[in-house]
Amino acid sequence: MHLRLSFLLLSLPLLAGAQAPPDSTVTATSVVAALPAAAVPSPPAALVAAAALPDTPRVALSAPDTALAALQRLSAAAREQRGRADAKRHFRPSRAIFWGSFGAGFVTPPAFIVTANPAVLLPLGGVAVLGAVGPSPERIRASAPRPQLLRDADYQRGYVRKASNKKVSRALVGWGVGATTAMVAVTVALVALFSGGISFGG
């Protein structure tokens, strides 16, 4: 009797351990946490870099115009001088200004010699008017190194004035070259005529 009681008492802990439920607290998270750092895969470097990039179009639209802002920190006189300097370097008058003025200058001396009428000098006034007409806004914008600076009134004033001066100068140069060419041609013809170099008949 005593032996059976002792055997039952000794077997109770073993039976209790066999019927205990499994440890439900062991989850996938704890398993991953227990893994070493090298075993946990990390996202590709390309994805990390792409996530760090800013929204470029949005940044470009919200970024201030630094060139215009830097210009507007200058005085009005300095901004106008900057416009003049940029026009002097970058603006190129149309070739039609030169050749139109050249044609007007070329016909003036022969017409004056033939008619002796000062009215033939009127093409010179036409050249002045042609040069006085300012450059078109499209040509101004196309020639400006930084068109956004033209939004500043002082810079635009300096740029347009210098461009107009260059246009007038080109017109006057064309007229002068044309008139000089005509004078040389008339002189050579007269010298040849009076020296017997030109014969009009038997």
C-alpha positions as CSV (number, residue, x, y, z in Angstrom):
1,M,0.0,0.0,0.0
2,H,2.7,2.4,0.9
3,L,4.6,1.5,-2.3
4,R,1.6,2.3,-4.5
5,L,1.1,5.7,-2.8
6,S,4.7,6.6,-3.3
7,F,4.7,5.7,-6.9
8,L,1.6,7.9,-7.5
9,L,3.2,10.8,-5.8
10,L,6.3,10.5,-7.9
11,S,4.5,10.2,-11.2
12,L,2.3,13.3,-10.7
13,P,4.9,15.9,-11.9
14,L,5.7,13.8,-14.9
15,L,2.0,13.7,-15.9
16,A,1.6,17.4,-15.3
17,G,4.5,18.2,-17.7
18,A,3.2,16.0,-20.4
19,Q,-0.2,17.7,-20.4
20,A,1.1,21.3,-20.4
21,P,0.1,23.4,-23.5
22,P,2.8,24.6,-25.9
23,D,4.4,28.0,-25.4
24,S,2.0,30.2,-27.4
25,T,4.1,33.3,-26.9
26,V,6.7,32.2,-29.5
27,T,5.7,34.2,-32.7
28,A,7.3,35.1,-36.0
29,T,8.3,38.4,-34.6
30,S,10.2,36.9,-31.8
31,V,11.9,34.5,-34.2
32,V,13.0,37.3,-36.5
33,A,14.2,39.3,-33.5
34,A,16.2,36.4,-32.3
35,L,18.0,36.1,-35.7
36,P,21.4,37.8,-36.0
37,A,21.5,41.2,-37.9
38,A,23.2,39.8,-40.9
39,A,20.4,37.2,-41.5
40,V,17.6,39.9,-41.8
41,P,17.5,41.1,-45.4
42,S,17.6,44.9,-46.0
43,P,15.9,46.8,-48.8
44,P,18.0,47.4,-52.0
45,A,20.2,50.5,-52.0
46,A,18.5,51.8,-55.2
47,L,15.1,51.8,-53.4
48,V,16.5,53.7,-50.5
49,A,18.2,56.3,-52.8
50,A,14.9,56.7,-54.8
51,A,13.0,57.3,-51.6
52,A,15.5,60.0,-50.6
53,L,15.2,62.0,-53.9
54,P,13.0,65.1,-53.7
55,D,10.1,65.8,-56.1
56,T,12.2,67.6,-58.7
57,P,9.4,69.4,-60.7
58,R,7.8,70.6,-57.5
59,V,11.2,71.9,-56.2
60,A,11.9,73.6,-59.4
61,L,8.6,75.4,-59.4
62,S,8.9,76.5,-55.8
63,A,12.6,77.6,-56.1
64,P,13.1,81.4,-56.3
65,D,14.7,83.0,-59.3
66,T,18.1,83.5,-57.7
67,A,19.5,85.5,-60.7
68,L,16.7,88.0,-60.6
69,A,16.8,88.2,-56.8
70,A,20.5,88.9,-56.9
71,L,20.0,91.6,-59.5
72,Q,17.3,93.4,-57.5
73,R,19.6,93.7,-54.6
74,L,21.6,96.2,-56.7
75,S,20.8,99.9,-57.1
76,A,18.6,101.1,-60.0
77,A,21.7,102.7,-61.7
78,A,23.6,99.4,-61.3
79,R,20.8,97.4,-62.7
80,E,20.5,99.7,-65.7
81,Q,24.3,99.5,-66.3
82,R,24.1,95.7,-66.1
83,G,21.4,95.8,-68.8
84,R,23.6,98.0,-71.0
85,A,26.6,95.7,-70.6
86,D,24.6,92.6,-71.5
87,A,23.2,94.2,-74.6
88,K,26.6,95.4,-75.7
89,R,27.9,91.9,-75.5
90,H,25.0,89.8,-76.7
91,F,22.6,91.9,-78.9
92,R,23.3,91.7,-82.7
93,P,21.2,94.0,-85.0
94,S,19.7,92.4,-88.0
95,R,21.8,92.2,-91.2
96,A,18.9,93.8,-93.1
97,I,19.6,97.0,-91.2
98,F,23.1,97.2,-92.6
99,W,22.2,96.2,-96.2
100,G,19.2,98.4,-96.4
101,S,21.3,101.4,-95.2
102,F,24.1,100.4,-97.6
103,G,21.7,100.6,-100.6
104,A,20.4,104.0,-99.5
105,G,23.9,105.3,-99.1
106,F,25.1,103.8,-102.4
107,V,22.5,105.7,-104.5
108,T,22.8,109.0,-102.7
109,P,26.2,110.3,-104.2
110,P,25.4,109.5,-107.9
111,A,21.9,111.0,-107.6
112,F,23.3,114.2,-106.0
113,I,26.0,114.5,-108.7
114,V,23.5,114.1,-111.5
115,T,20.7,116.2,-110.1
116,A,22.6,118.6,-107.8
117,N,19.4,118.5,-105.7
118,P,19.8,118.3,-101.9
119,A,16.5,116.4,-101.8
120,V,18.5,113.3,-102.7
121,L,19.9,113.4,-99.2
122,L,16.4,112.3,-97.9
123,P,17.5,108.7,-97.8
124,L,19.8,109.7,-95.0
125,G,16.7,110.7,-93.0
126,G,15.1,107.4,-93.8
127,V,18.2,105.6,-92.5
128,A,17.9,107.6,-89.3
129,V,14.2,106.7,-88.9
130,L,15.1,103.0,-89.7
131,G,17.7,103.0,-86.9
132,A,15.6,104.9,-84.5
133,V,12.9,102.3,-84.4
134,G,13.7,100.1,-81.4
135,P,14.3,96.4,-81.7
136,S,11.3,94.1,-81.4
137,P,10.5,92.6,-78.0
138,E,11.0,89.1,-79.6
139,R,14.5,90.0,-80.7
140,I,15.3,91.5,-77.3
141,R,14.2,88.4,-75.5
142,A,16.0,86.1,-77.9
143,S,19.3,87.9,-77.5
144,A,19.2,88.4,-73.8
145,P,21.6,86.0,-71.9
146,R,19.0,85.7,-69.0
147,P,15.6,86.7,-70.3
148,Q,14.1,86.5,-66.8
149,L,16.2,89.6,-65.9
150,L,14.1,91.6,-68.4
151,R,11.3,91.5,-65.8
152,D,13.3,94.2,-63.9
153,A,12.3,97.6,-65.3
154,D,15.7,99.2,-64.8
155,Y,17.6,96.3,-66.4
156,Q,15.2,96.2,-69.3
157,R,15.6,100.0,-69.8
158,G,19.4,99.7,-70.0
159,Y,19.2,96.7,-72.3
160,V,16.7,98.2,-74.8
161,R,18.6,101.6,-74.9
162,K,21.9,99.9,-75.7
163,A,20.3,97.6,-78.3
164,S,18.7,100.6,-80.0
165,N,22.0,102.5,-80.0
166,K,23.7,99.5,-81.7
167,K,20.9,99.4,-84.2
168,V,21.3,103.1,-85.1
169,S,25.1,102.6,-85.3
170,R,24.7,99.7,-87.7
171,A,22.3,101.7,-89.9
172,L,24.7,104.7,-90.0
173,V,27.7,102.4,-90.8
174,G,25.8,100.7,-93.6
175,W,24.9,104.1,-95.1
176,G,28.4,105.4,-94.8
177,V,29.9,102.3,-96.4
178,G,27.4,102.4,-99.2
179,A,28.0,106.1,-99.8
180,T,31.8,105.6,-99.7
181,T,31.6,102.7,-102.1
182,A,29.5,104.8,-104.5
183,M,31.9,107.8,-104.3
184,V,34.9,105.5,-105.1
185,A,33.0,104.0,-108.0
186,V,32.1,107.5,-109.4
187,T,35.6,108.8,-108.9
188,V,37.1,105.8,-110.8
189,A,34.6,106.3,-113.6
190,L,35.3,110.0,-113.9
191,V,39.1,109.5,-113.9
192,A,38.8,106.8,-116.6
193,L,36.5,109.0,-118.6
194,F,38.7,112.1,-118.6
195,S,41.9,110.2,-119.1
196,G,40.6,108.5,-122.3
197,G,40.2,105.2,-120.7
198,I,36.6,105.0,-121.7
199,S,35.6,105.4,-125.3
200,F,32.0,105.9,-126.4
201,G,32.5,105.6,-130.2
202,G,34.8,105.4,-133.1
